[in-house]
């Protein structure tokens, strides 16, 4: 009989990364916030689209390029409608694209805060001695895996490191530095809790 409790953690980042831009009004580098609004410009059959950002201090605008001189016929109609209607989900998707932002502007401020929604998978074993945590991310996050686990399980990061050293905590896919890297979707963490005095508290915190 299995003694492993399997739980899915759906991680939803709270705050979008903010590009740091030399604001020509403020005369200094400032953080810019995503407005959630798109600007779409049509020049004949060519379409340009940008996601609009605004300076946190003076409201000066900066446009993050989404489409550049694209033929209207090459754009999915649903995508064009979403851009023209300022679809919130599409804006959020682009706002959390840290790689694209960094490639465009260079300096980006990231935030690790995230909400974690927990769901037990399958039947709950009568006697639990191990956890299997399956991570799913709505969007990329800067939240380190060790900080996520420590916060959600109510334990210290040093304890996590000790478990890892004894192979009582295993991260799949394997990466020797996984605990120190941002949490990633598809990651599975297996923790052997046999003999731990606070086993029940950890299981409860995990969502069991």
N, C-alpha and C positions, 0 to 999 in steps of 0.2 A: 504494500500500500504506500502511495506517495506521501511524503511529509513536506513537500515543497508547496508553498503558497505563491501563486503567480498573480501579479498585479500589474496592470497597465497604468503608467503615468503619462497623461496628456499634458504637455507643457506649453503654456501660452505666454509668450513674452509680453510685458506690459508697456514698455516704453521704446519707441522706435529710435534707432541711432540718429544722431544729429551731426550733419556735416559742419566743420569749422571753416568758415569762409572769411576772407578779408573784405569786410563790409565797407563799401565806398562812402556810405553815409556816416558810419561810426568812426571810420578811420582806424579800425583795428580788427583782429580776428574775432569773430562772434559765432556762437552756435545758431544754426538755422533750424526752425521747426517745420515739419511737413504740414501743409495746410489742408491736405486731403482733397485738393482741387487740381484738376488737369487743365492745361491750355492746349487746345487743338487748333492748328492752322492749316487750311487747305489752299494750295496754290495750283490751280488746275487739277490734275489727277494726283498730285504729290501731297502727302500728308506729313506734317510734323506734329509731335505731341510731347509735352513736358509735364512733369509733376512739379507743382509750385511750392517752394519753401519760403519762409519769411524769417528775418532776423528777430531774435528774441527781444532785442532792445528797441529797434527803430521801425520794424515791420517792413524793411526793405526786402524786395523779392529776389529770389534766385531760382532759375528753372533747371530742373534735372531732366535731361533728355531721355525720352522713352522711345520715340520713333523719329527717324531723320530721313526726310525726302523719300518716304515709302510710297510706292504706287498704291492707290486706293484699292485696286483689284487684288493686291497681294496681302491685304489686311483682312483678317476674319471679321465678318460683319458684327459678331457678338463683341469682339474686342473694341471695335470702333464705337459701338453703342455704349460700352462700359466707360470708355474714355470721355465721350461727349456728355455722359450723365453723371460723371464724377463718382463712379461706383466705389463705395467704401472698401470693399474687399480687394479690389485691384490696387487702389491707392495704398492700402496697408501692405500688400505684397511687395510693391516696389519700395515703399518706405523702409522695409526691413531687409532690403537687398544690400547688405553692408559691403559686399565685394564690389558691386557696381558703383556704389557711392564712393568707395575708396579709390577705385580706378579713375573716377571722374575728377574728384576733388582732392584726394590725398589724405587729409586729416578728418577722422570721424570719431565722434564721442559715442561710446556704447554703454548700455545700461544692463545690469544682470538681473533686474527684478523680473519675476515670472510667477504666474499662477499655475498650480499643479492640480489637475483633476485626476482622482484615483478610482480605478475600477478593478475589482477582483475578477479574475478570469477562471472560469470553471468552478468546480466544487471546492469548498474549504476543507482541507484535511482535518481529521480529528486531532491529530498530534502534529504540530508544525515545528520543524527544526531548521528550515531554510526558506529563504525568500528568493524569488526570481522577479526582478523588476524590468519591465519592458517599456522603453521610452519612445514616445511619439511626440514630435514637435510640429506645431502648426506652422511656425516660422523659425528661422535661425535665432539663436540666443547667445549672448556673451557669458551666460552663467556657467561657471566651472562645474564639472561633474562632482568633485569632492564637496564643494559648497552646497550644491543641490542635495546631495545625499545627507550631509551633516545636518542641514536645516530641516529637511523633511523627516528624517529618522530620529532627530533629537539627540545626536551623538557628536563627538568631537571628530575633527578631521584626522587627528593623530591616531585615533582608534581605527578609522578606516584604513589608514596607511599600515597599521599593524596587522589588520586582517589581510590586507593585500599581500604583505610580506610573508604571511603564513599560508597563503593560497586559500584563505577562507572567504575572500572576496575576489571574484573573477569577473572581468569585463570582456564581453564579446561584441564586436570583433576585438581581438587582442591588440593592445597598444600599451607599451610599458609606461607611457606618460598619460594614459587616458584620464586618470583622476584629476590631473592638472589642466586638462583641456576642456573647452566648452562642451556641454552636453549635446549629443547628436541623436537625431531620430534613427530608430532601428537598433540602438544600443541595448544590450541585455546585461543586467548586473545580477550575478548570483552570489548570495551571501549565506554561509553556513553559520547558523546561530546556535547550534547544539552546545549546551552547557553554559550559555550566557545567562547571567542572573536577571537581566532586564529584558529577556526575550519577549515577554508579552507586551511590554511597553513599546518595544521597537516594532513589533508586528502591528500593533494598534496605530502607531504613527505612520507606518507604511501604507495603511489603508485597509488593513485586514480586520 
